[in-house]
Amino acid sequence: MKVLGIETSCDETGVALYEHGRGIVAEALASQAAVHAQFGGVVPELASRDHISKLAPMVCTVLDDANSSLEELDAIAYTAGPGLIGALMVGGALAESLALGLGIPAIPVHHMEAHLLACLLERDPPEFPFLALLVSGGHTQLVEVRELGRYRIVGETLDDAAGEAFDKVARLLSLPYPGGPALAALADGGDAERFAFPRPLKNRGLDLSFSGLKTAVRLTVEAERKTHGGELPDSVRRDLAASFQEAVVDTLASKCVQALDATGLSRLVVAGGVGANRQLRATLAELGARGGADVHYPRPSLCTDNGAMIAYAGACRQSAEAAPAHRIIARPRWPLDELTPP
């Protein structure tokens, strides 16, 4: 079975071909970072236009790289949400049109479910059930995963997502877009103990909050600017970045430990763009080893948005009896716990 995966939820265009028994045969990814950098964040209309210009050629490239053709496909999976409505429509329109013309199923995929399942593409995949920490630019959730489609959210952010907080603090430190990786790079070599930033809700249930932490960083940045005559020395910027990153990682790690205890699970999967953060990985691996929990991460390329995870999630939900779809499904907001097993 061959499934083509199309990802266009936000600012990355991803295409991949998954084949049962072989895994990901070919894939391509195009970032829009340069498109949005001058605006300091994603501009939805520009994102949609960029997907339109890149998507069809990338499909051709992936099929050529896989030495395959459209006629050999058994299904086409695409991100149906959550995401930017215009961007979702671009991927959905191409996927549904191709599927209708080829007489094969089009499979709408939940973006966050795809992130949850990305780790299963690795050589040593975790078995169900497990606890998942979903951390991205738009989502921060702790999810009890019993099986495909059986998800229970046990904790989530009450305001900013962790990735969103990274991006906002990066702007405070005058870092370029995308801010998260730039901030993590700046934090290398910084003193994480110089600034005592808060850990909101650290010992109060499983929900998270990053708004207060972001505000604390802003106030500290303003105070340091006054101290240094308006410009922050590089050493101060490094220490601010390191202290902020330490606060986020400490908070996420603490919540993971509490959630593992609360659910009785012994496996932890970290997924989403922030899951590529090296300090988060190292901290959770250390806590897992200390507490007897197995910690799993997808490779960094599978943490960010990509077509491979969409193709695989579509293959997991595909069945021989599925009928071809005839309408585009695009849901900007789509709660993960609305999903059911296939």
Secondary structure, 3 states (H helix, E strand, C coil): CEEEEEECCCCEEEEEEEECCCEEEEEEEEECHHHHHCCCCCCHHHHHHHHHHHHHHHHHHHHHHCCCCHHHCCEEEEEEECCCHHHHHHHHHHHHHHHHHHCCCEEEEEHHHHHHHHHHHCCCCCCCCEEEEEECCCCEEEEEEEECCEEEEEEEECCCCHHHHHHHHHHHCCCCCCHHHHHHHHHCCCCCCCCCCCCCCCCCCCCECCHHHHHHHHHHHHHHHHHCCCCCCHHHHHHHHHHHHHHHHHHHHHHHHHHHHHHCCCEEEEECHHHHCHHHHHHHHHHHHHHCCEEECCCHHHHCCCHHHHHHHHHHHCCCCCCCCCCCCCCCCCCHHHCCCC
